[in-house]
Amino acid sequence: MPVQIIAIAPADAGIRLDRWFRRHYPALTQGALQKMLRTGQIRLDGKRVEAGTRLAAGQELRIPPMPTTPPPPPRPAIDPAAAADLQRRVLYRDDSVIVLDKPPGLAVQGGPGITRHLDAMLDALRFGAEERPRLVHRLDRDTSGVLLIGRSAAAAAALAAAFRGRDAVKTYWAVLVGEPSPPAGRISLPLQRERGPRGERTVAAEEGQPAHTDYRVLEAAKRRAALVELRPLTGRTHQLRVHAAEGLGCPILGDAKYGGPAARIEGLPEHLHLHARAIRIPHPEGGVLEAEAPLPPHMADTFAFFGFANPRPAPARRSRG
């Protein structure tokens, strides 16, 4: 295949160069891509470029001969019951966006030891569309609640840009063991990922990446537990869990990874009590999308145990303003 000059399509605007190659040339390894970049074989608008550069529509990409792409393996069939359950969990849908109420225990993407995940089941959410839906952000496997999915490449790019630009306002509810003091404030605790005998985990570290979370106690139960609203201002892996355990000294109920035995309350479920309650984000077609998700059963039971208020979620809506 000869050298090609390809104009970046509007649907690919905003994505990283290395992700563009993974999308269009899946047979190209990361090592081979880096070598082509180092040697200047790949150029953007005639200039050398780095893997993390974000693309703009209309830019011209010089593509050297690429390895032949083998046909992708067929995706495993989606269990009809699982597909029906996902469709019932759609909180909002239009031509650009799907808002899903993700259940706890369902991984968003695959990984070591993960055979069942949302990414493999996205065809169940096509609803007749030609394009396969695309993930634009993620929640931990054991975190429930609002998850956005783009119904086209262009919509996914716009949503991803909103997350990167901090234009998305994410609100989480968590049941903490203990009662934070003061009852409201900002946690600013740098975080970094570290490898250990039990795999990777996030730790507080002065040399880590900046991480900020606003918090507010909504209700407390005689210092045994508190219902806390968390609003992450940055998006580090496991940020809320580490900020609760180390920044507030009150781990999230059921978070054995970061809270250990201190994250338990006798008689209550040992499932993670972290829920993506709401999101407010610019809609790809204009206006603002707002959505809320109901509590999962184990958190609803815990709310009832402590007498915490559990208001019905407001219907998802897109404002035109």
Rosetta blueprint (number, residue, H / E / L):
1 M L
2 P L
3 V L
4 Q E
5 I E
6 I E
7 A E
8 I L
9 A L
10 P H
11 A H
12 D H
13 A L
14 G L
15 I L
16 R E
17 L H
18 D H
19 R H
20 W H
21 F H
22 R H
23 R H
24 H H
25 Y L
26 P L
27 A L
28 L L
29 T L
30 Q H
31 G H
32 A H
33 L H
34 Q H
35 K H
36 M H
37 L H
38 R H
39 T L
40 G L
41 Q L
42 I L
43 R E
44 L E
45 D L
46 G L
47 K E
48 R E
49 V L
50 E L
51 A L
52 G L
53 T L
54 R E
55 L L
56 A L
57 A L
58 G L
59 Q L
60 E E
61 L E
62 R E
63 I E
64 P L
65 P L
66 M L
67 P L
68 T L
69 T L
70 P L
71 P L
72 P L
73 P L
74 P L
75 R L
76 P L
77 A L
78 I L
79 D L
80 P H
81 A H
82 A H
83 A H
84 A H
85 D H
86 L H
87 Q H
88 R H
89 R L
90 V E
91 L E
92 Y E
93 R E
94 D L
95 D L
96 S L
97 V E
98 I E
99 V E
100 L E
101 D E
102 K E
103 P L
104 P L
105 G L
106 L L
107 A E
108 V L
109 Q L
110 G L
111 G E
112 P L
113 G L
114 I E
115 T L
116 R L
117 H E
118 L H
119 D H
120 A H
121 M H
122 L H
123 D H
124 A H
125 L H
126 R L
127 F L
128 G L
129 A L
130 E L
131 E L
132 R L
133 P L
134 R E
135 L E
136 V L
137 H L
138 R L
139 L L
140 D L
141 R L
142 D L
143 T L
144 S E
145 G E
146 V E
147 L E
148 L E
149 I E
150 G E
151 R L
152 S L
153 A H
154 A H
155 A H
156 A H
157 A H
158 A H
159 L H
160 A H
161 A H
162 A H
163 F H
164 R H
165 G L
166 R L
167 D L
168 A L
169 V E
170 K E
171 T E
172 Y E
173 W E
174 A E
175 V E
176 L E
177 V E
178 G L
179 E L
180 P L
181 S L
182 P L
183 P L
184 A E
185 G E
186 R E
187 I E
188 S E
189 L L
190 P L
191 L E
192 Q E
193 R E
194 E E
195 R E
196 G E
197 P L
198 R L
199 G E
200 E E
201 R E
202 T E
203 V E
204 A E
205 A L
206 E L
207 E L
208 G L
209 Q E
210 P L
211 A L
212 H E
213 T E
214 D E
215 Y E
216 R E
217 V E
218 L E
219 E E
220 A E
221 A E
222 K L
223 R L
224 R L
225 A E
226 A E
227 L E
228 V E
229 E E
230 L E
231 R E
232 P E
233 L L
234 T L
235 G L
236 R L
237 T L
238 H L
239 Q H
240 L H
241 R H
242 V H
243 H H
244 A H
245 A H
246 E H
247 G H
248 L L
249 G L
250 C L
251 P L
252 I E
253 L L
254 G L
255 D L
256 A H
257 K H
258 Y H
259 G H
260 G H
261 P H
262 A H
263 A H
264 R L
265 I L
266 E L
267 G L
268 L L
269 P L
270 E L
271 H L
272 L L
273 H L
274 L E
275 H E
276 A E
277 R E
278 A E
279 I E
280 R E
281 I E
282 P E
283 H L
284 P L
285 E L
286 G L
287 G L
288 V E
289 L E
290 E E
291 A E
292 E E
293 A L
294 P L
295 L L
296 P L
297 P H
298 H H
299 M H
300 A H
301 D H
302 T H
303 F H
304 A H
305 F H
306 F H
307 G L
308 F L
309 A L
310 N L
311 P L
312 R L
313 P L
314 A L
315 P L
316 A L
317 R E
318 R E
319 S E
320 R L
321 G L
